[in-house]
C-alpha cells in the first residue's frame, strides 16, 4: 500500500511539474518579443561604391551583401513585416497572426534617412527576388521630409523625393514612416521646436501620399534621429505616433516585450557580413 501511495504522489508531482513548465512556456511566449528588427541606411554597389554616397559611408551596405542576406531570409521562410503589422501582431497583439503566416518567422527591415540609392538598387532587387521566389517583400523607410524636399539641391548626397516614395508604395515595397523633419537631435530641444519636428514631418509625408489607399498607415511610427531621446522626447512622440524606434546592440532587449515607444533595432554597418546578420535574426527568433 505504501508503495502504491508513493507512486501516486510521484505521478502527481511529475504532473504538477509538467503543468508548471507548460504554464511558464505560455507566459514566456506572451511576453517575449521574438522579432528581429534591423536598421540599415544607404545602399551601394561594391563595384561603384562612390556613385550614390550617403552622409556616413561606414553605414552603407552593399547591394551584393543585401541580396545574400535576403536570399537567406526568404529560404528560411521569413515574413517581411510592415511597421503596422509589427505593432498589431507583436507589440500590442491586438490581432491574431493570420493563419497563412503561422509558420513564418517575422522580421522587420528598416532603412533610415531615405537615400536615393534605395530606388536605384533596392527596388530592382526586391522585384527580382519577388519574381524568383513568389513572395511578398516589404521594407520600412524612415524619412526626413526636409531632405526629401531638397533632394536635388544637396550636393552629391541625393535623397528620395515624393514621387520616389509613391513609386515604392505603389509597387508594394515601401512602408513610409517618420524620422523627424530635419534629422536633428530631439533631446534637449524646447517643446515648441520638438513638436514642430514631430508634427511637420508627419504632415508632409501624409500629404505626399494623401490620395493613396495606404495613407492611413503613413507616418504613424517614428525612429529617433541619432538614437537620442529622453522622457520628454518619448512623451511628446507618443502624442502623435503609435510607436518609436531606436537602436540597441544588447540582444537581451529583443527577448522581452519592449516599451512600444522604445522598440530596439539592430544597427547594420558596412562591415557586417550577411552571415552575421542572418545569425542575429535566428538568435532573436
BELKA-V685356 format. One record per helix or strand of 2 or more residues. SS is the DSSP state (h for helix, s for strand). FROM is the first residue (numbers start at 1). TO is the last residue. Records with the same first field share a line. If there is no record, write none. Layout:
SS->FROM-TO / FROM-TO
This chain:
h->2-31 / 57-59 / 63-75 / 83-91 / 99-101 / 117-133 / 145-149 / 162-170 / 191-208 / 213-217 / 225-227 / 231-240 / 251-254 / 274-284
s->36-40 / 43-45 / 61-62 / 78-80 / 105-112 / 139-143 / 174-178 / 221-223 / 243-245 / 266-267
